[in-house]
Amino acid sequence: MKMKSVKWIIILLFSLGIAGVRAQTSLTVMEKSGTLSSFNLGDIQKLVFASGTMTINKLDGNIRDFNMSDVRNLNFAENALLSENTEEIANMLLYPNPVRDHLRVSYECTSEENISVTIINIQGAVVFQQHMKSHAGTNTVNIPVLTFQKGMYLFKIQKGNEIEIRKFIKN
């Protein structure tokens, strides 16, 4: 168990050394379940790796623990993938879920806007991406997923500064 902790510390230090600590502003943790958690590095007091657990001590006193066996990846980046201040897309629905052949996505826009739709598999690979123009009101996107392997996926939609990520299952 101690070797695993040492391994994670070495990987962390190696990634920090390659990327350059000064350029990093966020930490994103992707769990195997598909859950994403994002932290502003300026809000973190201490990051501790011990006994197969990563503990994030924030300046505001909040503590967040992650079991490293449940973590798919850690990403130190200049900008966060998600943040606590990210606005959500209004009235977004994914259906059916679980899906067999076509995933339907319904969302609201206040005006004509460019959007980006991305589907990511559980390994973190982008399996679908499309840019499109939406209109004012309710929009519906029909995405063929018949060729996707069975499993869990993340659906990400972005318009301007608004980002929303939802999980869905392909049967």
N, C-alpha and C positions, 0 to 999 in steps of 0.2 A: 504494500500500500504506500509505503514511504517513497518507493521508486516512482510511482505514478505522480506524486506531488512534485518530486524533483523534475520529472519529465515536463510537466506543465509549466513550471517556473522557467526552465530552460527555453521552452518554446516561446513563452511570453517575452523573456528578455531578448531572445533572438529576433522576434518580430518587432519589438521596440527599437532595437539597434538598426535594423534594415530600414524601417519606415521613418525614423527620426522622431524623437519624442516631442519636440517643439511644435511639429505640424499637426499633432493629434489633438482633437477637441472632444471626441466622443468614444464611448465604448458601447458596442452592441453585442448582446449575448443572444445566440440562437439556440434554443433547446431542441432536443430531438422530437419533442411533441409539436414543434412548429411555432411555439411561443417566442416572440421577440421582445427583448427588454433593452432599452437604450438609456445611457447615462451620460450626462455632461461631465467630462473629466474635471472641470473646475468645481463641481459639486461633490467630488469624491475626496474624502479625507484619507482613507486607507483601503488598499486592495490586498487581501490576504489569501494565500493558497496554503491550506493545511488539511491533512487527513482526508484527501479526496474531495474537499469542499473549497469553493471560492466564496469569500465573504467580502461584500462591498459595504464599507462604512461611509455613509454620506455625512457631509458637514452639518446637515440639519438634525443629525442624531439617528436617522433611519438606518437600519441594517438590512441587507438583502443577502441571503445565502443561496448558493447554487451547488447542487451535487454535480461534480465534474463528470460523472458517468452519464448524466442526463443532458450535458451540454454538447451540441453539435459543433459550434464554433464561436470564437471570440473575434470581434473585428474592431480594431482601433482605427478610427478614420478622422478626417478633417471635419466632415459633417455627419450628423447622425442619420441613420436610416429612418428611425422613428424618434420622436421626442414627446415629452409629456405635453408640449404646447401645440402639437400638430392638430390642425382642424380636421374633422371627419367629413366625408362626403355625405351630403344630406340624403336621408331616406334610401340608402343603398341596400338592396336585397340580392342574394345569390340563391337560385333555386333551379331545379330540385337539388337537395343536398341530403344524402348522397346522389350523385349524378351518374348516368350511364353513357349517354351519347352527346347531348348538347347542354351546356351550362348557360343559363340565362342570368343576366345581370341587369338590374333596374336601378337607376339613380336619377337624382334631380340636379338640374343646372338652372341658374338664374339668368344666364345669357348664353349665346353661342361661344363655346370654349373648346380649345384643344385639350384632349385627354390622352393619357397613356395607360394601357392595360397590359399587365405582365402576370404570367402564371409561373410559379417556381415549384419544382418538385422538392421532396423532403431532403434530397441530397444537396439542395441549393442551386441546382442548374435551372436556367430559364428555359422553359419548354414551349412558351408562347409569348409573343409580344406584338402589340399592335398600337399604332397611333391613329387617332381619329378625331373628327370634329363632332362635338355634341351640340344640340340645339337647346334653346330655353324650354324649360318644362321637364317632363319625364322622358328619359332616354332608356332604351333597352338594347343590350348587346347580346347576341347569340354566338357562343363560342363552341365549335365542335371539339369534343374531348374523347371521341370514340377510340382513337388510336393511343390515348394515354394509358400507361400501365395502372393497374389498381393500386390505390394508396391515397395518402393525404397530400394535399397541395395547398400552396398559399396563393391567393388571388390578390393582386395589388392594383389599385387604380389611383391615378394621380392627375389632378387638374390644378394648375398653378401651384400654390403652397399647400394645397389640401391633399393628404394621402390617407388611404384607408387600406388595411390589409385584413383579409378574412380567410379562414380555413375552409376547405371543402374536401369531400371524399369522393374519389372515383371508384365505382363498383365495376 
